[in-house]
Amino acid sequence: MNEIKWLKWFFVSCLFSIIFVAVVNYTVDPFQQFRISNFYDIKFKEQRYLNAGLAKNYKINSVVLGTSMTENFLINEIEEKLNYKNVIKLSISGGVTKELITTLNTAIKHNKIDDVLFGLDIFSLSDNFDKNRFPWFLYEEYSFKSIKDYLLNSFIFKNSYKYIKSIIHNFIMGGGTMANLDLNCIYCWSLFVDDSSYSEENIYKSWNENEPGNIHSNRIAFADLKENFDKYWIKTIKENPNIRFKIFLPPYSVLFFKKWESMNVIKDAFKFKEYALSELLKLKNVEIYDFQVDKNITHNLSLYKDISHYHQKINTLILEYIKEHKYLVTNENYKSLIEDLKNQVYEYQLPDFITQENFKKE
């Protein structure tokens, strides 16, 4: 009899726990799957989780998409310089094409998208990534399974708990519980980096970084790049002829390409770049901008915190250049732009602080 009572108590406790977790996750909804919060400030973290909810429930007409190269764009500058309406930034740090396209297609399904600003990173076309890091179920159409997976997810509950603690703290401190949804600098890493980070020492460390997961660990092979580009980007653009795509090639430092040269993948990268530009130029709803040839940016290493990530003011400059149609790629100039970059890379001499290893630990 005691065993039966214990089993009843156990099952009731389990049922209560399940209901409790589901109710908390639904009410707090930390990743905005059911609604945009109106009673707490959204923490712009866990991009792969949060982007799904923002793409579904935020009023969007324009999307900024890309890797960390796009994170420092300011929404107000995009609206002012490009005349975009209802802009949201759905960047994914270290994102690959399959993740980015899944995010974009979710926004397209749930909104009338007019414009897309996209930073095309060659390394993002790799399939060399941990597929478990992306919550694919959040980007699916609502179903019993997807809702269950969200409401009963321990990671979701952990984030709900963090929000509850924050709400209670704000209430006790007299801050109230009203939400302040300021998306102007959503995902901006520039907020957490001061000017001292743009240093030769950090560039040197970046040059020598060989850890798995960094952008230079991604496979750069023409056949793979072409396959993923055609499968995801060309297909998506063709399927959405009424959406205007502005695609730009981010201005990594010249050292970024020298690194690829040292890895013997530069030829595949240039071959793919020529292919990608030639294919994009066939599409009437696409404008392309190539900022990788601008030596005023790419050779000025003081603008970089590593060999690829540039200062926020370069994001502002990119928008200004697009507004002025500067570095616009055309059928007449795309091959010469690539040749210009090739010559820059092959002729560039590594700076002393790289070759002499001034910052190498003894």
C-alpha positions as CSV (number, residue, x, y, z in Angstrom):
1,M,0.0,0.0,0.0
2,N,2.8,2.3,0.9
3,E,4.4,1.6,-2.5
4,I,1.2,2.5,-4.3
5,K,1.0,5.8,-2.4
6,W,4.6,6.5,-3.2
7,L,4.1,5.8,-6.9
8,K,1.0,8.0,-7.0
9,W,2.9,10.8,-5.3
10,F,5.8,10.3,-7.7
11,F,3.6,10.5,-10.8
12,V,1.7,13.5,-9.4
13,S,5.0,15.2,-8.7
14,C,6.3,14.5,-12.2
15,L,3.1,15.7,-13.8
16,F,3.2,18.9,-11.7
17,S,6.8,19.5,-12.6
18,I,6.0,19.1,-16.3
19,I,3.1,21.4,-16.1
20,F,5.1,23.9,-14.1
21,V,8.0,24.0,-16.6
22,A,5.5,24.3,-19.6
23,V,3.6,27.2,-17.9
24,V,6.8,29.1,-17.0
25,N,8.2,28.7,-20.5
26,Y,5.0,29.7,-22.2
27,T,4.5,32.8,-19.9
28,V,8.1,34.0,-20.0
29,D,8.8,32.8,-23.6
30,P,12.5,33.8,-23.5
31,F,13.0,33.4,-27.2
32,Q,9.7,35.1,-28.3
33,Q,8.2,32.1,-30.0
34,F,4.6,33.0,-29.2
35,R,4.8,36.8,-28.8
36,I,7.2,39.7,-28.5
37,S,7.7,40.4,-24.8
38,N,5.9,43.4,-23.3
39,F,6.9,42.9,-19.7
40,Y,10.7,42.5,-19.7
41,D,13.7,43.7,-21.7
42,I,14.9,41.1,-24.2
43,K,18.5,40.0,-23.8
44,F,20.0,39.8,-27.2
45,K,21.9,36.6,-26.7
46,E,21.6,33.1,-28.1
47,Q,21.1,34.4,-31.6
48,R,20.1,31.1,-33.1
49,Y,17.3,30.7,-30.6
50,L,16.1,34.3,-30.5
51,N,16.1,34.9,-34.3
52,A,13.4,32.3,-34.8
53,G,11.0,34.2,-32.6
54,L,11.9,37.7,-33.9
55,A,11.5,36.4,-37.5
56,K,8.0,35.0,-36.7
57,N,6.5,37.7,-34.4
58,Y,8.3,41.0,-35.0
59,K,6.9,43.3,-37.7
60,I,9.5,43.1,-40.5
61,N,9.8,44.5,-44.0
62,S,13.6,44.5,-44.2
63,V,16.2,42.0,-43.0
64,V,19.9,42.3,-42.3
65,L,21.6,38.9,-42.5
66,G,25.1,37.6,-42.2
67,T,27.8,36.5,-39.8
68,S,29.5,38.7,-37.2
69,M,30.6,41.0,-40.0
70,T,27.1,42.4,-40.0
71,E,26.5,42.6,-36.3
72,N,27.6,46.2,-35.9
73,F,25.2,47.7,-38.4
74,L,22.9,50.3,-36.7
75,I,19.2,50.0,-37.7
76,N,18.6,53.7,-37.8
77,E,21.5,54.2,-40.2
78,I,20.2,51.4,-42.5
79,E,16.8,53.0,-42.6
80,E,18.3,56.4,-43.2
81,K,20.9,55.5,-45.9
82,L,19.1,52.6,-47.7
83,N,15.5,53.8,-47.1
84,Y,14.6,50.4,-45.6
85,K,11.4,50.1,-43.6
86,N,10.8,48.0,-40.4
87,V,14.4,46.7,-40.3
88,I,15.5,43.8,-38.1
89,K,19.0,42.4,-37.9
90,L,19.1,38.6,-37.8
91,S,22.9,38.1,-37.8
92,I,24.5,34.8,-36.6
93,S,28.0,35.0,-35.3
94,G,29.9,32.2,-37.0
95,G,26.8,31.3,-39.0
96,V,26.9,29.1,-42.0
97,T,24.7,29.3,-45.1
98,K,22.2,26.6,-44.0
99,E,21.5,28.4,-40.7
100,L,21.3,31.8,-42.4
101,I,18.9,30.7,-45.2
102,T,16.7,28.9,-42.6
103,T,16.5,32.1,-40.7
104,L,15.7,34.2,-43.8
105,N,13.1,31.8,-45.0
106,T,11.3,31.9,-41.6
107,A,11.2,35.7,-41.9
108,I,9.8,35.5,-45.4
109,K,7.1,33.0,-44.4
110,H,5.8,35.2,-41.6
111,N,6.3,38.7,-43.1
112,K,6.1,40.7,-46.3
113,I,9.8,41.2,-46.9
114,D,10.8,43.9,-49.4
115,D,14.6,44.2,-48.8
116,V,17.5,42.1,-47.7
117,L,21.0,43.3,-46.9
118,F,23.3,40.3,-46.8
119,G,27.1,40.0,-46.1
120,L,28.4,37.2,-48.2
121,D,31.2,35.4,-46.4
122,I,32.9,32.7,-48.4
123,F,33.8,30.7,-45.3
124,S,30.1,30.7,-44.3
125,L,29.4,28.4,-47.2
126,S,31.1,25.5,-45.5
127,D,29.2,22.6,-44.1
128,N,31.8,22.1,-41.5
129,F,29.8,23.0,-38.4
130,D,28.0,21.4,-35.4
131,K,24.5,20.9,-36.6
132,N,23.3,20.3,-33.1
133,R,24.0,24.0,-32.2
134,F,21.1,25.2,-34.3
135,P,17.5,24.7,-32.9
136,W,15.9,23.6,-36.1
137,F,12.6,22.9,-34.4
138,L,12.1,26.6,-33.6
139,Y,12.1,27.4,-37.3
140,E,9.5,24.9,-38.2
141,E,5.8,25.7,-38.6
142,Y,3.9,25.5,-35.3
143,S,2.9,21.9,-34.5
144,F,2.2,19.9,-31.4
145,K,5.8,18.5,-31.5
146,S,7.6,21.8,-32.0
147,I,5.5,23.5,-29.2
148,K,6.1,20.5,-26.9
149,D,9.9,20.6,-27.6
150,Y,9.9,24.3,-26.7
151,L,7.7,24.3,-23.6
152,L,9.4,21.2,-22.1
153,N,13.0,22.2,-23.0
154,S,15.4,22.5,-20.1
155,F,17.6,25.0,-21.9
156,I,14.5,27.2,-22.5
157,F,13.5,26.8,-18.8
158,K,17.0,27.9,-17.7
159,N,16.6,31.1,-19.7
160,S,13.1,31.6,-18.4
161,Y,14.5,31.4,-14.9
162,K,17.1,34.1,-15.7
163,Y,14.4,36.4,-17.0
164,I,12.3,35.8,-13.9
165,K,15.2,36.7,-11.6
166,S,15.8,39.8,-13.7
167,I,12.1,40.8,-13.5
168,I,12.0,40.4,-9.7
169,H,15.2,42.4,-9.3
170,N,14.0,45.2,-11.5
171,F,10.7,45.3,-9.6
172,I,12.4,45.4,-6.2
173,M,14.7,48.1,-7.4
174,G,11.7,50.2,-8.5
175,G,12.3,49.8,-12.2
176,G,9.0,48.3,-13.0
177,T,8.4,45.5,-15.5
178,M,7.7,47.3,-18.8
179,A,9.7,46.1,-21.8
180,N,12.2,48.4,-23.6
181,L,12.6,46.8,-27.1
182,D,15.5,48.7,-28.5
183,L,16.7,46.9,-31.6
184,N,18.9,49.6,-33.0
185,C,22.1,47.9,-31.9
186,I,20.9,44.4,-31.5
187,Y,23.8,41.9,-31.4
188,C,26.4,44.7,-31.7
189,W,29.7,43.3,-30.4
190,S,31.2,46.8,-30.7
191,L,29.4,47.7,-27.4
192,F,31.7,45.3,-25.6
193,V,35.0,46.2,-27.4
194,D,37.0,49.3,-26.7
195,D,39.6,50.9,-29.0
196,S,42.5,49.2,-27.2
197,S,41.3,45.9,-28.7
198,Y,42.2,47.1,-32.2
199,S,45.9,46.3,-31.7
200,E,48.8,44.6,-33.4
201,E,48.9,42.1,-30.5
202,N,45.3,40.9,-31.1
203,I,45.9,40.7,-34.9
204,Y,49.0,38.7,-34.3
205,K,47.1,36.3,-32.0
206,S,44.4,36.0,-34.7
207,W,46.9,35.3,-37.4
208,N,48.3,32.4,-35.3
209,E,45.0,31.0,-34.2
210,N,44.4,27.4,-35.3
211,E,41.7,26.4,-32.9
212,P,38.8,24.3,-34.3
213,G,35.7,26.4,-34.9
214,N,37.4,29.6,-36.0
215,I,36.7,30.8,-39.5
216,H,39.9,29.4,-41.0
217,S,39.0,25.9,-39.9
218,N,36.1,26.0,-42.4
219,R,36.7,23.9,-45.5
220,I,37.5,26.1,-48.5
221,A,37.0,23.9,-51.6
222,F,35.4,25.2,-54.8
223,A,33.1,22.3,-55.4
224,D,31.7,22.5,-51.9
225,L,31.3,26.3,-52.0
226,K,29.6,26.1,-55.4
227,E,27.2,23.4,-54.3
228,N,26.0,25.2,-51.1
229,F,25.8,28.6,-52.9
230,D,23.6,27.2,-55.6
231,K,21.6,25.0,-53.2
232,Y,20.8,27.8,-50.8
233,W,21.4,31.3,-52.0
234,I,20.7,31.1,-55.7
235,K,17.7,29.0,-55.1
236,T,16.3,31.3,-52.4
237,I,16.9,34.5,-54.5
238,K,15.2,33.0,-57.5
239,E,12.2,31.9,-55.5
240,N,11.7,35.4,-54.2
241,P,11.9,37.7,-57.3
242,N,9.9,40.5,-55.5
243,I,12.5,40.8,-52.7
244,R,15.4,43.3,-53.4
245,F,18.7,41.8,-52.3
246,K,21.8,44.0,-51.6
247,I,24.7,41.6,-51.2
248,F,28.1,42.8,-50.2
249,L,31.5,41.2,-49.8
250,P,32.9,42.3,-46.4
251,P,36.2,44.1,-46.3
252,Y,38.4,41.7,-44.2
253,S,41.9,42.9,-43.7
254,V,44.4,42.0,-46.4
255,L,46.0,39.6,-43.8
256,F,42.8,37.5,-44.0
257,F,43.6,36.7,-47.6
258,K,47.3,36.2,-46.8
259,K,46.3,33.6,-44.3
260,W,44.3,31.8,-47.0
261,E,47.3,32.1,-49.3
262,S,49.5,30.4,-46.6
263,M,46.8,27.6,-46.3
264,N,46.9,27.0,-50.1
265,V,43.1,27.7,-50.4
266,I,43.3,31.2,-52.0
267,K,42.9,29.9,-55.5
268,D,39.7,28.1,-54.6
269,A,38.4,31.2,-52.8
270,F,39.1,33.4,-55.9
271,K,37.6,30.9,-58.3
272,F,34.4,30.7,-56.2
273,K,34.2,34.5,-55.9
274,E,34.3,34.8,-59.7
275,Y,31.6,32.1,-60.0
276,A,29.4,33.7,-57.3
277,L,29.6,37.2,-58.8
278,S,28.9,35.9,-62.3
279,E,25.8,34.0,-61.1
280,L,24.5,36.9,-59.0
281,L,24.8,39.3,-61.9
282,K,22.3,37.2,-63.8
283,L,19.6,38.0,-61.2
284,K,17.6,41.2,-61.7
285,N,16.6,41.5,-58.0
286,V,20.2,41.6,-56.8
287,E,22.8,44.4,-56.3
288,I,26.3,43.4,-55.4
289,Y,29.1,45.4,-53.7
290,D,32.7,44.4,-53.4
291,F,34.5,46.2,-50.6
292,Q,37.4,43.8,-50.5
293,V,39.5,45.9,-52.9
294,D,39.3,49.1,-50.9
295,K,42.9,49.4,-49.7
296,N,42.0,52.4,-47.5
297,I,40.1,50.0,-45.3
298,T,41.7,46.6,-45.8
299,H,45.4,47.7,-45.5
300,N,44.7,49.9,-42.5
301,L,45.2,47.3,-39.8
302,S,44.4,49.8,-37.0
303,L,40.7,49.3,-38.0
304,Y,40.8,45.6,-37.1
305,K,40.6,43.7,-33.8
306,D,41.7,40.6,-35.6
307,I,42.5,39.7,-39.2
308,S,38.8,39.8,-40.2
309,H,36.6,41.9,-37.8
310,Y,36.6,45.6,-38.6
311,H,35.6,48.6,-36.5
312,Q,31.9,49.6,-36.3
313,K,32.6,52.8,-38.2
314,I,33.3,50.6,-41.2
315,N,29.8,49.3,-41.1
316,T,28.6,52.9,-41.3
317,L,31.0,53.5,-44.2
318,I,29.7,50.4,-46.0
319,L,26.1,51.8,-45.9
320,E,27.4,55.1,-47.2
321,Y,29.1,53.4,-50.0
322,I,26.0,51.4,-50.9
323,K,24.0,54.6,-50.9
324,E,26.4,56.1,-53.3
325,H,26.7,52.9,-55.4
326,K,30.4,52.9,-54.7
327,Y,32.1,49.5,-55.5
328,L,29.0,48.3,-57.3
329,V,29.8,45.1,-59.1
330,T,28.8,45.0,-62.8
331,N,29.3,42.6,-65.7
332,E,32.0,44.9,-67.0
333,N,34.1,45.2,-63.8
334,Y,33.7,42.0,-61.7
335,K,36.7,40.2,-63.2
336,S,38.9,43.3,-62.9
337,L,37.9,43.7,-59.2
338,I,39.0,40.1,-58.5
339,E,42.3,40.7,-60.4
340,D,42.8,43.8,-58.3
341,L,42.4,41.9,-55.1
342,K,44.6,39.1,-56.3
343,N,47.4,41.5,-57.0
344,Q,47.0,43.2,-53.7
345,V,47.2,39.9,-51.8
346,Y,50.1,38.4,-53.8
347,E,52.2,41.7,-53.6
348,Y,51.5,42.5,-50.0
349,Q,54.4,42.0,-47.6
350,L,53.6,40.8,-44.2
351,P,54.2,43.5,-41.5
352,D,57.2,43.1,-39.2
353,F,55.0,42.3,-36.1
354,I,53.7,39.2,-37.9
355,T,57.0,37.9,-39.4
356,Q,59.2,38.7,-36.4
357,E,56.6,37.3,-33.9
358,N,57.0,40.2,-31.5
359,F,54.2,38.9,-29.3
360,K,55.1,35.2,-29.2
361,K,55.1,33.9,-25.7
362,E,58.5,32.6,-24.5
